[in-house]
Amino acid sequence: MAYVRGWWDADPASLKPSPRVDLAKELSVLAGGAKQLADRAKFLAEEGDLRLSCHLIEFAALAEPDNKEIHGIRAEIYRIRRSQESSLMSKGIFAAAMRESENITD
């Protein structure tokens, strides 16, 4: 595998990709619904795989952006991720994601 530097990550699907919201909706269909994605994200977070958990919860929230239950799970995942982060910049980004979902659940 050649190392690529710059704007392209060497994944052919990343070159001229479909919109993330379309991908999220399709993955939601394949998973049996956005709630299924969110539940799996929650499970992965509880198991300690926060990186993968964040990918799945983002897809769930994109697929159903007004779903308060999904945003509750998203807020909790990012609360946990923030608490385990040492980088101040990362903490801020995770806190912003958490607050974004908390605003939807309120």
C-alpha positions as CSV (number, residue, x, y, z in Angstrom):
1,M,0.0,0.0,0.0
2,A,1.4,3.3,-1.0
3,Y,1.3,6.1,1.5
4,V,-0.6,9.1,0.2
5,R,-0.3,12.6,1.6
6,G,-2.7,15.4,1.0
7,W,-6.4,15.5,0.5
8,W,-7.0,11.9,-0.6
9,D,-6.8,8.9,1.8
10,A,-6.1,6.3,-1.0
11,D,-9.6,4.7,-0.5
12,P,-11.2,4.7,-4.0
13,A,-14.6,5.1,-2.4
14,S,-13.4,8.4,-0.9
15,L,-12.7,9.9,-4.3
16,K,-15.9,11.7,-5.3
17,P,-18.0,10.1,-2.5
18,S,-21.7,10.3,-2.1
19,P,-23.0,12.7,0.6
20,R,-22.5,11.3,4.1
21,V,-26.2,11.7,4.8
22,D,-27.0,9.3,1.9
23,L,-24.4,6.8,3.2
24,A,-25.9,7.1,6.7
25,K,-29.4,6.4,5.5
26,E,-28.3,3.4,3.4
27,L,-26.3,1.9,6.3
28,S,-29.4,2.5,8.5
29,V,-31.5,0.5,6.2
30,L,-29.0,-2.3,6.1
31,A,-28.7,-2.3,9.9
32,G,-32.5,-2.5,10.4
33,G,-32.9,1.2,11.4
34,A,-31.0,4.1,12.8
35,K,-31.8,2.9,16.3
36,Q,-30.0,-0.3,15.6
37,L,-26.9,1.7,14.6
38,A,-27.2,3.8,17.8
39,D,-27.6,0.7,20.0
40,R,-24.5,-0.9,18.5
41,A,-22.6,2.4,19.0
42,K,-23.7,2.4,22.6
43,F,-22.6,-1.2,23.0
44,L,-19.2,-0.5,21.4
45,A,-18.7,2.5,23.7
46,E,-19.4,0.4,26.7
47,E,-16.9,-2.2,25.5
48,G,-14.3,0.6,25.1
49,D,-14.2,1.0,21.3
50,L,-15.0,4.7,21.3
51,R,-13.6,5.4,17.9
52,L,-15.8,2.9,16.1
53,S,-18.7,3.9,18.4
54,C,-18.4,7.5,17.2
55,H,-18.6,6.5,13.6
56,L,-21.8,4.5,14.1
57,I,-23.5,7.1,16.2
58,E,-22.8,9.8,13.6
59,F,-24.4,7.6,10.9
60,A,-27.4,7.0,13.2
61,A,-27.8,10.8,13.9
62,L,-27.4,11.7,10.3
63,A,-30.0,9.1,9.2
64,E,-32.5,10.3,11.8
65,P,-31.5,13.9,12.8
66,D,-34.6,14.6,14.9
67,N,-34.6,11.3,16.9
68,K,-34.2,12.4,20.5
69,E,-33.3,8.9,21.7
70,I,-30.5,8.6,19.3
71,H,-29.2,12.0,20.3
72,G,-29.4,11.0,23.9
73,I,-27.1,8.1,23.1
74,R,-24.8,10.3,21.0
75,A,-24.5,12.8,23.9
76,E,-23.5,10.0,26.3
77,I,-20.9,8.6,23.9
78,Y,-19.3,11.9,23.4
79,R,-19.4,12.6,27.2
80,I,-17.4,9.4,27.7
81,R,-15.1,10.1,24.8
82,R,-14.4,13.6,26.2
83,S,-13.7,12.3,29.7
84,Q,-11.0,9.9,28.3
85,E,-9.3,12.4,26.1
86,S,-6.1,14.2,27.0
87,S,-6.0,16.7,24.1
88,L,-7.7,20.0,24.9
89,M,-8.7,20.5,21.3
90,S,-10.2,17.0,21.1
91,K,-12.0,17.6,24.4
92,G,-13.6,20.7,23.0
93,I,-14.7,19.0,19.8
94,F,-16.3,16.1,21.7
95,A,-17.9,18.5,24.1
96,A,-19.4,20.4,21.2
97,A,-20.9,17.2,19.8
98,M,-22.3,16.3,23.2
99,R,-23.9,19.7,23.6
100,E,-25.3,19.6,20.1
101,S,-27.2,16.4,20.9
102,E,-28.2,17.6,24.4
103,N,-29.8,20.6,22.7
104,I,-31.9,18.3,20.6
105,T,-33.0,16.1,23.6
106,D,-34.0,19.1,25.7
